[in-house]
Amino acid sequence: MTEVYDYTPDYFIAGDEPLRTGLATVAAGQTFERLTPLMLQKDSGGGEDTSLLVVWDGTPGAAVAMSAKAVEALAADTAVPFYKTGCFRTSFVQWPDGVSDTLKQAAFLGSPISVNDEL
């Protein structure tokens, strides 16, 4: 008996920039989907650890990484895989609600990550 599988390609990569991954620590309590823009946690005066990744807050140029897998309500700070370089299709990225197209293009300015649906 022959098994038949459906192949559904994942076209989240745009262009020909190299795609590189790494491990970084995500702050406890974070929940996000795969391909969510991430930024370094800000110290809001409470002594927060600024070396931890959190979901991008919409600040232009603050996104420094893209999640490589979904994360659900971590009980403690946890190392997770992330993309540190590459060009991703804008339409595949899990953007926060209400983010404009202009802000999406500015999210990763200054980092080796870019987004584009036109490539």
N, CA, C and O atoms as a MOPAC input file, in Angstrom:
PM7 MOZYME 1SCF
protein

 N      0.84400 1    -1.16800 1     0.00000 1
 C      0.00000 1     0.00000 1     0.00000 1
 C      0.89800 1     1.24300 1     0.00000 1
 O      1.86900 1     1.32100 1     0.75200 1
 N      0.56200 1     2.18600 1    -0.83600 1
 C      1.31300 1     3.42800 1    -0.95500 1
 C      0.62500 1     4.52900 1    -0.14800 1
 O     -0.58500 1     4.73000 1    -0.25000 1
 N      1.42300 1     5.23300 1     0.65300 1
 C      0.87800 1     6.36300 1     1.40000 1
 C      1.08400 1     7.63400 1     0.59000 1
 O      2.11900 1     7.81700 1    -0.05000 1
 N      0.09900 1     8.49800 1     0.62400 1
 C      0.16600 1     9.76500 1    -0.08500 1
 C      0.18500 1    10.88000 1     0.95200 1
 O     -0.64600 1    10.91800 1     1.85900 1
 N      1.14400 1    11.78100 1     0.80300 1
 C      1.28200 1    12.90700 1     1.72200 1
 C      1.04400 1    14.20200 1     0.96700 1
 O      1.45100 1    14.34000 1    -0.18700 1
 N      0.39200 1    15.14000 1     1.61100 1
 C      0.24200 1    16.47800 1     1.05100 1
 C      1.44200 1    17.30100 1     1.48300 1
 O      1.78400 1    17.33300 1     2.66500 1
 N      2.07700 1    17.96200 1     0.53700 1
 C      3.20200 1    18.82500 1     0.84500 1
 C      2.73400 1    20.27300 1     0.77800 1
 O      2.24000 1    20.73300 1    -0.25100 1
 N      2.89200 1    20.96800 1     1.86800 1
 C      2.54000 1    22.38000 1     1.92100 1
 C      3.80900 1    23.16600 1     2.22100 1
 O      4.25100 1    23.20200 1     3.36900 1
 N      4.40000 1    23.79200 1     1.21800 1
 C      5.64200 1    24.52100 1     1.45000 1
 C      5.42100 1    25.72400 1     2.35600 1
 O      4.33800 1    26.30700 1     2.39000 1
 N      6.45800 1    26.07800 1     3.08000 1
 C      6.42600 1    27.20500 1     4.00300 1
 C      7.22800 1    28.33800 1     3.37500 1
 O      8.45700 1    28.35100 1     3.45000 1
 N      6.54600 1    29.26800 1     2.77100 1
 C      7.19700 1    30.34000 1     2.01800 1
 C      7.44500 1    31.58600 1     2.86300 1
 O      7.19900 1    32.69800 1     2.39600 1
 N      7.92100 1    31.42900 1     4.07900 1
 C      8.12400 1    32.59000 1     4.94500 1
 C      9.41400 1    33.34400 1     4.63500 1
 O      9.58900 1    34.47600 1     5.08700 1
 N     10.31800 1    32.73300 1     3.86800 1
 C     11.58000 1    33.37600 1     3.54000 1
 C     11.42000 1    34.18100 1     2.25400 1
 O     10.82400 1    33.71500 1     1.28300 1
 N     11.96700 1    35.40000 1     2.26600 1
 C     11.95100 1    36.26300 1     1.08500 1
 C     13.40100 1    36.58700 1     0.71200 1
 O     14.25000 1    36.71900 1     1.59300 1
 N     13.68200 1    36.71300 1    -0.55400 1
 C     15.02000 1    37.08700 1    -0.97900 1
 C     16.04100 1    35.98300 1    -0.77000 1
 O     15.69500 1    34.81900 1    -0.56900 1
 N     17.31700 1    36.38200 1    -0.82100 1
 C     18.39000 1    35.39600 1    -0.71700 1
 C     19.35800 1    35.69100 1     0.42500 1
 O     20.48800 1    35.20500 1     0.41700 1
 N     18.92800 1    36.47600 1     1.40000 1
 C     19.77300 1    36.74500 1     2.56200 1
 C     19.93700 1    35.45300 1     3.36300 1
 O     19.00200 1    34.65600 1     3.44600 1
 N     21.10800 1    35.23900 1     3.95000 1
 C     21.30400 1    34.00600 1     4.72400 1
 C     20.39100 1    33.96200 1     5.94800 1
 O     20.18100 1    34.97200 1     6.62000 1
 N     19.86300 1    32.79600 1     6.21800 1
 C     18.99200 1    32.57200 1     7.37200 1
 C     19.82400 1    31.88200 1     8.44700 1
 O     20.29200 1    30.76200 1     8.24300 1
 N     20.01100 1    32.53500 1     9.57900 1
 C     20.81700 1    31.99200 1    10.67400 1
 C     19.98700 1    31.95200 1    11.94600 1
 O     19.16600 1    32.83400 1    12.19700 1
 N     20.21300 1    30.91500 1    12.74600 1
 C     19.49300 1    30.78000 1    14.00700 1
 C     20.46900 1    30.80600 1    15.17500 1
 O     21.68100 1    30.67500 1    15.00700 1
 N     19.90400 1    30.97900 1    16.35500 1
 C     20.67900 1    30.94400 1    17.58400 1
 C     19.74400 1    30.63500 1    18.73700 1
 O     18.55100 1    30.40900 1    18.53700 1
 N     20.28200 1    30.62700 1    19.93200 1
 C     19.48100 1    30.46400 1    21.14700 1
 C     19.60300 1    31.73300 1    21.97000 1
 O     20.69300 1    32.28800 1    22.10800 1
 N     18.50600 1    32.18600 1    22.50800 1
 C     18.49800 1    33.34900 1    23.39400 1
 C     17.47200 1    33.10100 1    24.48700 1
 O     16.57500 1    32.27100 1    24.33300 1
 N     17.60700 1    33.81700 1    25.57600 1
 C     16.70100 1    33.62900 1    26.71100 1
 C     15.52200 1    34.58000 1    26.59800 1
 O     15.68800 1    35.78900 1    26.43700 1
 N     14.33700 1    34.01400 1    26.68500 1
 C     13.08800 1    34.76500 1    26.63800 1
 C     12.58800 1    34.93300 1    28.07000 1
 O     12.66900 1    34.00900 1    28.87900 1
 N     12.07300 1    36.11500 1    28.37000 1
 C     11.59200 1    36.41300 1    29.71400 1
 C     10.40300 1    35.53900 1    30.09600 1
 O      9.57900 1    35.19200 1    29.24900 1
 N     10.32000 1    35.19000 1    31.35700 1
 C      9.19900 1    34.40500 1    31.89000 1
 C      7.88100 1    35.10800 1    31.59000 1
 O      7.80500 1    36.33700 1    31.59100 1
 N      6.83800 1    34.30800 1    31.33300 1
 C      5.50500 1    34.84400 1    31.10900 1
 C      5.20100 1    35.21600 1    29.66900 1
 O      4.06300 1    35.56500 1    29.35800 1
 N      6.17900 1    35.15100 1    28.78600 1
 C      5.96200 1    35.51600 1    27.38700 1
 C      5.18700 1    34.42300 1    26.65300 1
 O      5.40900 1    33.23300 1    26.87500 1
 N      4.27900 1    34.84500 1    25.77900 1
 C      3.53300 1    33.94600 1    24.90800 1
 C      3.53600 1    34.56200 1    23.51800 1
 O      3.15600 1    35.72200 1    23.35400 1
 N      3.96400 1    33.79400 1    22.50800 1
 C      3.95400 1    34.30500 1    21.14900 1
 C      4.01000 1    33.16100 1    20.15400 1
 O      4.36800 1    32.03300 1    20.49500 1
 N      3.65100 1    33.47300 1    18.92000 1
 C      3.64600 1    32.51600 1    17.82200 1
 C      5.01200 1    32.49000 1    17.13800 1
 O      5.83500 1    33.38400 1    17.33800 1
 N      5.23700 1    31.47300 1    16.34400 1
 C      6.42200 1    31.42100 1    15.49100 1
 C      6.40300 1    32.63500 1    14.56700 1
 O      5.33200 1    33.06900 1    14.14200 1
 N      7.55300 1    33.17700 1    14.25600 1
 C      7.74300 1    34.34800 1    13.40500 1
 C      7.17500 1    35.62600 1    14.03100 1
 O      6.61000 1    36.47000 1    13.33600 1
 N      7.33200 1    35.75400 1    15.34300 1
 C      6.96800 1    36.97800 1    16.05500 1
 C      8.22100 1    37.82600 1    16.24000 1
 O      9.24900 1    37.30200 1    16.66900 1
 N      8.16500 1    39.12000 1    15.92800 1
 C      9.31000 1    39.99200 1    16.17500 1
 C      9.58300 1    40.09800 1    17.68300 1
 O      8.66600 1    40.24200 1    18.49100 1
 N     10.86700 1    40.02300 1    18.03000 1
 C     11.27000 1    40.08900 1    19.43300 1
 C     12.26100 1    41.22900 1    19.63800 1
 O     12.99300 1    41.60600 1    18.72300 1
 N     12.27300 1    41.76300 1    20.84000 1
 C     13.18700 1    42.84500 1    21.20600 1
 C     13.77700 1    42.55800 1    22.57600 1
 O     13.29900 1    41.67700 1    23.29100 1
 N     14.80600 1    43.29400 1    22.94200 1
 C     15.36400 1    43.16300 1    24.27400 1
 C     14.43400 1    43.84500 1    25.27300 1
 O     13.91500 1    44.92800 1    25.00600 1
 N     14.23000 1    43.22000 1    26.40300 1
 C     13.37900 1    43.77400 1    27.45500 1
 C     13.93800 1    45.11600 1    27.92100 1
 O     15.14800 1    45.26900 1    28.08300 1
 N     13.05300 1    46.08000 1    28.13200 1
 C     13.45500 1    47.39900 1    28.61700 1
 C     13.41800 1    47.41500 1    30.13400 1
 O     12.60300 1    46.73400 1    30.75600 1
 N     14.30500 1    48.19700 1    30.71900 1
 C     14.27000 1    48.40400 1    32.17000 1
 C     13.36600 1    49.59300 1    32.42600 1
 O     13.72900 1    50.73400 1    32.13900 1
 N     12.19300 1    49.32500 1    32.96300 1
 C     11.23100 1    50.39600 1    33.22500 1
 C     11.38500 1    50.95300 1    34.63700 1
 O     10.46700 1    51.56900 1    35.17800 1
 N     12.54200 1    50.73100 1    35.21500 1
 C     12.79900 1    51.26800 1    36.54500 1
 C     12.68600 1    50.23600 1    37.63800 1
 O     12.98600 1    50.52800 1    38.79600 1
 N     12.26000 1    49.03300 1    37.29700 1
 C     12.09700 1    47.97800 1    38.29500 1
 C     13.26700 1    47.00500 1    38.32600 1
 O     13.18500 1    45.95300 1    38.96100 1
 N     14.34700 1    47.34900 1    37.64700 1
 C     15.51400 1    46.47500 1    37.62400 1
 C     15.36500 1    45.28600 1    36.69700 1
 O     16.00000 1    44.25400 1    36.91200 1
 N     14.53200 1    45.41100 1    35.66200 1
 C     14.33000 1    44.30700 1    34.71100 1
 C     15.64100 1    43.94300 1    34.03000 1
 O     16.48400 1    44.80400 1    33.77800 1
 N     15.80100 1    42.65700 1    33.73500 1
 C     16.98400 1    42.15000 1    33.05200 1
 C     16.88800 1    42.51400 1    31.57400 1
 O     16.03200 1    41.98800 1    30.86300 1
 N     17.74800 1    43.40000 1    31.11100 1
 C     17.66900 1    43.87700 1    29.72700 1
 C     18.35800 1    42.94700 1    28.73600 1
 O     18.49100 1    43.30200 1    27.56500 1
 N     18.80000 1    41.77300 1    29.16700 1
 C     19.38500 1    40.80900 1    28.23800 1
 C     18.36900 1    39.75900 1    27.78400 1
 O     18.71400 1    38.85400 1    27.02400 1
 N     17.12700 1    39.87200 1    28.24000 1
 C     16.07300 1    38.91500 1    27.89100 1
 C     15.26600 1    39.40500 1    26.69700 1
 O     15.07300 1    40.60900 1    26.52300 1
 N     14.79400 1    38.47100 1    25.87400 1
 C     13.92500 1    38.81700 1    24.75200 1
 C     12.46700 1    38.82100 1    25.19300 1
 O     12.03700 1    38.00100 1    26.00400 1
 N     11.72100 1    39.77000 1    24.63300 1
 C     10.27400 1    39.88300 1    24.84800 1
 C      9.64100 1    40.22100 1    23.50200 1
 O     10.35000 1    40.55200 1    22.55200 1
 N      8.33200 1    40.14200 1    23.41200 1
 C      7.61500 1    40.49300 1    22.18500 1
 C      7.84700 1    41.97300 1    21.88300 1
 O      7.77500 1    42.82300 1    22.77100 1
 N      8.12500 1    42.26100 1    20.61600 1
 C      8.36500 1    43.62900 1    20.14600 1
 C      7.17800 1    44.51200 1    20.48100 1
 O      6.02800 1    44.11200 1    20.29800 1
 N      7.45800 1    45.72100 1    20.97500 1
 C      6.40200 1    46.63800 1    21.42200 1
 C      5.97900 1    47.67500 1    20.38900 1
 O      5.16400 1    48.54600 1    20.69400 1
 N      6.51500 1    47.60100 1    19.17800 1
 C      6.13900 1    48.54500 1    18.13100 1
 C      7.09200 1    49.71000 1    17.97300 1
 O      6.86600 1    50.56900 1    17.12100 1
 N      8.15000 1    49.76800 1    18.76600 1
 C      9.13200 1    50.84300 1    18.65700 1
 C      9.97900 1    50.63500 1    17.40300 1
 O     10.57700 1    49.57000 1    17.24800 1
 N     10.05000 1    51.62800 1    16.49500 1
 C     10.85800 1    51.46700 1    15.28600 1
 C     12.31200 1    51.14600 1    15.62200 1
 O     12.91200 1    51.77800 1    16.49100 1
 N     12.86900 1    50.15700 1    14.92500 1
 C     14.26000 1    49.77500 1    15.09300 1
 C     14.57400 1    48.97600 1    16.34600 1
 O     15.73800 1    48.65600 1    16.58700 1
 N     13.57500 1    48.64600 1    17.14800 1
 C     13.82500 1    47.92800 1    18.40800 1
 C     13.80600 1    46.41000 1    18.24900 1
 O     14.34600 1    45.70100 1    19.09800 1
 N     13.20000 1    45.90000 1    17.18800 1
 C     13.15900 1    44.44800 1    16.98800 1
 C     14.54600 1    43.95600 1    16.59000 1
 O     15.17300 1    44.51100 1    15.68700 1
 N     15.02200 1    42.91200 1    17.26700 1
 C     16.37500 1    42.39700 1    17.02200 1
 C     16.40200 1    40.91800 1    16.65200 1
 O     17.45400 1    40.39300 1    16.28800 1
 N     15.26500 1    40.24500 1    16.73900 1
 C     15.21300 1    38.80600 1    16.47900 1
 C     13.81200 1    38.41700 1    16.02400 1
 O     12.85200 1    39.16300 1    16.21300 1
 N     13.71200 1    37.21900 1    15.41400 1
 C     12.42800 1    36.67700 1    14.98800 1
 C     12.28500 1    35.29800 1    15.63100 1
 O     13.19800 1    34.47600 1    15.54700 1
 N     11.16000 1    35.04400 1    16.26300 1
 C     10.98700 1    33.75100 1    16.92600 1
 C     10.97100 1    32.61900 1    15.90100 1
 O     10.33000 1    32.72200 1    14.85500 1
 N     11.67800 1    31.54800 1    16.21400 1
 C     11.74400 1    30.39200 1    15.33000 1
 C     10.72200 1    29.33200 1    15.70400 1
 O     10.52300 1    28.36900 1    14.96300 1
 N     10.07100 1    29.50400 1    16.85400 1
 C      9.02000 1    28.57600 1    17.27200 1
 C      8.05000 1    29.30900 1    18.18600 1
 O      8.36900 1    30.37200 1    18.71900 1
 N      6.87900 1    28.74200 1    18.36200 1
 C      5.89100 1    29.32200 1    19.26400 1
 C      6.31000 1    29.08500 1    20.71500 1
 O      6.92900 1    28.07000 1    21.03700 1
 N      5.97100 1    30.02100 1    21.57100 1
 C      6.27600 1    29.92500 1    23.00000 1
 C      5.00100 1    30.25000 1    23.75600 1
 O      4.29400 1    31.20000 1    23.42000 1
 N      4.70900 1    29.45100 1    24.78700 1
 C      3.48100 1    29.66000 1    25.54000 1
 C      3.75000 1    29.81700 1    27.02700 1
 O      4.17500 1    28.87100 1    27.69100 1
 N      3.50400 1    31.00900 1    27.54800 1
 C      3.54100 1    31.34200 1    28.97800 1
 C      4.63200 1    30.61200 1    29.74800 1
 O      4.35300 1    29.72900 1    30.56000 1
 N      5.84000 1    30.98000 1    29.48900 1
 C      6.96800 1    30.35300 1    30.16800 1
 C      6.90700 1    30.59600 1    31.67400 1
 O      6.62500 1    31.71100 1    32.11400 1
 N      7.16700 1    29.56800 1    32.45200 1
 C      7.16000 1    29.69600 1    33.91500 1
 C      8.42300 1    30.37900 1    34.41500 1
 O      8.42000 1    30.98200 1    35.48800 1
 N      9.49800 1    30.28700 1    33.64900 1
 C     10.77100 1    30.89700 1    34.03200 1
 C     11.46300 1    31.37900 1    32.76900 1
 O     11.07600 1    30.99300 1    31.66600 1
 N     12.47400 1    32.21400 1    32.91500 1
 C     13.27600 1    32.61800 1    31.77800 1
 C     13.81100 1    31.34900 1    31.10800 1
 O     14.35800 1    30.47300 1    31.77800 1
 N     13.64900 1    31.25100 1    29.78000 1
 C     13.96100 1    30.01400 1    29.06900 1
 C     14.67700 1    30.30000 1    27.76000 1
 O     14.30000 1    31.22300 1    27.03800 1
 N     15.71000 1    29.51800 1    27.44400 1
 C     16.40000 1    29.64000 1    26.16500 1
 C     15.54400 1    29.01500 1    25.07100 1
 O     15.08200 1    27.88200 1    25.20300 1
 N     15.34000 1    29.75900 1    23.99700 1
 C     14.54900 1    29.28800 1    22.86100 1
 C     15.27200 1    29.63800 1    21.56300 1
 O     16.07700 1    30.56900 1    21.54100 1
 N     14.99700 1    28.90500 1    20.47700 1
 C     15.63300 1    29.22800 1    19.19600 1
 C     15.00400 1    30.47600 1    18.57800 1
 O     13.80900 1    30.73500 1    18.71700 1
 N     15.85500 1    31.23500 1    17.89300 1
 C     15.37800 1    32.42800 1    17.21300 1
 C     16.17200 1    32.60800 1    15.92800 1
 O     17.26600 1    32.06300 1    15.78100 1
 N     15.60900 1    33.38300 1    14.99300 1
 C     16.33000 1    33.75300 1    13.77800 1
 C     17.05500 1    35.05600 1    14.06500 1
 O     16.45800 1    36.01800 1    14.54800 1
 N     18.36100 1    35.08200 1    13.76000 1
 C     19.14400 1    36.29000 1    13.99500 1
 C     19.49700 1    37.01600 1    12.70100 1
 O     19.95300 1    38.15900 1    12.74300 1
 N     19.29500 1    36.37100 1    11.55600 1
 C     19.46800 1    37.02000 1    10.25800 1
 C     18.45700 1    36.44300 1     9.28200 1
 O     17.92800 1    35.34900 1     9.48400 1
 N     18.19700 1    37.19500 1     8.22300 1
 C     17.33000 1    36.71400 1     7.16300 1
 C     16.33300 1    37.75500 1     6.70900 1
 O     16.14500 1    38.78200 1     7.36200 1
 N     15.69500 1    37.48300 1     5.58400 1
 C     14.62500 1    38.33400 1     5.07400 1
 C     13.34600 1    37.50000 1     5.08700 1
 O     13.28900 1    36.42200 1     4.49500 1
 N     12.33200 1    38.00900 1     5.76400 1
 C     11.07700 1    37.28300 1     5.95800 1
 C      9.94000 1    37.98200 1     5.22900 1
 O      9.90100 1    39.21100 1     5.15600 1
 N      9.02900 1    37.20300 1     4.69900 1
 C      7.84800 1    37.77800 1     4.05000 1
 C      7.00100 1    38.48000 1     5.11000 1
 O      6.62500 1    37.88500 1     6.12000 1
 N      6.71700 1    39.73400 1     4.86200 1
 C      5.95300 1    40.56300 1     5.79500 1
 C      4.63100 1    39.90900 1     6.16500 1
 O      4.20400 1    39.97200 1     7.31800 1
 N      3.98400 1    39.28200 1     5.19000 1
 C      2.66800 1    38.68700 1     5.41600 1
 C      2.71200 1    37.43000 1     6.29600 1
 O      1.66800 1    36.99500 1     6.78200 1
 N      3.88400 1    36.84200 1     6.50900 1
 C      4.01800 1    35.65300 1     7.36000 1
 C      4.37000 1    36.01200 1     8.80300 1
 O      4.23400 1    35.18100 1     9.70100 1
 N      4.82200 1    37.24300 1     9.02600 1
 C      5.24500 1    37.66900 1    10.36200 1
 C      4.01400 1    37.90100 1    11.24100 1
 O      2.99800 1    38.42500 1    10.78400 1
 N      4.12400 1    37.50500 1    12.49700 1
 C      3.03200 1    37.65800 1    13.47100 1
 C      3.16500 1    39.02500 1    14.15200 1
 O      3.71200 1    39.12800 1    15.25000 1
 N      2.66500 1    40.06100 1    13.49500 1
 C      2.78500 1    41.42900 1    13.98000 1
 C      1.78600 1    41.70800 1    15.09300 1
 O      0.71200 1    41.10800 1    15.12200 1
 N      2.12500 1    42.61400 1    16.01400 1
 C      1.13400 1    43.04700 1    17.00600 1
 C     -0.04500 1    43.71000 1    16.28600 1
 O      0.12900 1    44.27800 1    15.20800 1
 N     -1.21200 1    43.64200 1    16.86200 1
 C     -2.39800 1    44.26400 1    16.26500 1
 C     -2.18300 1    45.76100 1    16.06500 1
 O     -1.60000 1    46.44200 1    16.90900 1
 N     -2.66700 1    46.25500 1    14.93100 1
 C     -2.65900 1    47.68900 1    14.67600 1
 C     -1.35300 1    48.26600 1    14.16300 1
 O     -1.23500 1    49.48600 1    14.04700 1
 N     -0.36500 1    47.43300 1    13.85100 1
 C      0.91500 1    47.94100 1    13.35900 1
 C      0.77200 1    48.30500 1    11.88400 1
 O      0.31100 1    47.49100 1    11.08300 1
 N      1.16800 1    49.52700 1    11.52600 1
 C      1.06200 1    49.99900 1    10.14600 1
 C      2.14000 1    49.36400 1     9.27200 1
 O      3.12800 1    48.83100 1     9.77800 1
 N      1.94100 1    49.42500 1     7.95600 1
 C      2.93200 1    48.89800 1     7.01700 1
 C      4.26200 1    49.63500 1     7.15800 1
 O      5.32500 1    49.02400 1     7.04600 1
 N      4.20900 1    50.93100 1     7.39900 1
 C      5.42600 1    51.72800 1     7.58000 1
 C      6.19600 1    51.26400 1     8.80700 1
 O      7.41900 1    51.13500 1     8.75900 1
 N      5.50200 1    51.01600 1     9.88800 1
 C      6.15100 1    50.55800 1    11.11900 1
 C      6.71800 1    49.14600 1    10.95500 1
 O      7.76400 1    48.83000 1    11.52200 1
 N      6.04500 1    48.30800 1    10.19400 1
 C      6.57100 1    46.96500 1     9.92100 1
 C      7.91900 1    47.05400 1     9.21500 1
 O      8.84600 1    46.31400 1     9.54600 1
 N      8.03000 1    47.95700 1     8.24500 1
 C      9.28700 1    48.11900 1     7.52300 1
 C     10.38700 1    48.68200 1     8.41700 1
 O     11.56700 1    48.43700 1     8.16800 1
 N     10.01800 1    49.43100 1     9.45200 1
 C     10.99500 1    50.05800 1    10.35200 1
 C     11.32700 1    49.20200 1    11.57500 1
 O     12.22800 1    49.54900 1    12.33800 1
 N     10.62400 1    48.10200 1    11.77200 1
 C     10.78200 1    47.29400 1    12.99200 1
 C     12.21200 1    46.83900 1    13.21900 1
 O     12.72200 1    46.92700 1    14.33600 1
 N     12.86700 1    46.35000 1    12.16600 1
 C     14.18600 1    45.72600 1    12.29800 1
 C     15.32900 1    46.61800 1    11.79500 1
 O     16.43700 1    46.12600 1    11.58800 1
 N     15.08400 1    47.90900 1    11.59800 1
 C     16.14300 1    48.79400 1    11.10600 1
 C     17.36500 1    48.70500 1    12.01500 1
 O     17.24900 1    48.78600 1    13.23800 1
 N     18.52500 1    48.53900 1    11.40900 1
 C     19.75700 1    48.43500 1    12.17300 1
 C     20.11500 1    47.01600 1    12.58000 1
 O     21.16200 1    46.79400 1    13.18800 1
 N     19.25600 1    46.04600 1    12.25200 1
 C     19.53900 1    44.64300 1    12.57000 1
 C     19.74700 1    43.88000 1    11.25700 1
 O     19.41700 1    44.40700 1    10.19500 1
 N     20.28000 1    42.66400 1    11.30100 1
 C     20.47100 1    41.88100 1    10.07400 1
 C     19.20800 1    41.15200 1     9.61000 1
 O     19.28000 1    40.22100 1     8.80800 1
 N     18.06100 1    41.58100 1    10.11700 1
 C     16.76800 1    41.01700 1     9.70200 1
 C     16.02200 1    42.07000 1     8.90400 1
 O     16.05200 1    43.25400 1     9.24000 1
 N     15.35700 1    41.63800 1     7.85200 1
 C     14.50300 1    42.53800 1     7.08100 1
 C     13.20400 1    41.81800 1     6.72900 1
 O     13.10900 1    40.59300 1     6.79900 1
 N     12.21500 1    42.61300 1     6.35200 1
 C     10.91600 1    42.06100 1     5.94100 1
 C     10.53100 1    42.66600 1     4.60500 1
 O     10.78200 1    43.84300 1     4.34900 1
 N      9.91200 1    41.84300 1     3.74500 1
 C      9.53900 1    42.30400 1     2.43400 1
 C      8.65500 1    41.26100 1     1.76100 1
 O      8.96100 1    40.07000 1     1.79700 1
 N      7.57100 1    41.69800 1     1.15500 1
 C      6.72300 1    40.77800 1     0.39600 1
 C      6.97500 1    40.91000 1    -1.10300 1
 O      6.41500 1    40.14500 1    -1.88900 1
 N      7.80200 1    41.86000 1    -1.50900 1
 C      7.97800 1    42.15300 1    -2.92000 1
 C      9.07500 1    41.33500 1    -3.58700 1
 O      9.18600 1    41.35200 1    -4.81300 1
 N      9.88700 1    40.62000 1    -2.81500 1
 C     11.01400 1    39.87900 1    -3.40300 1
 C     10.56200 1    38.58200 1    -4.02600 1
 O     11.38100 1    37.83700 1    -4.56500 1

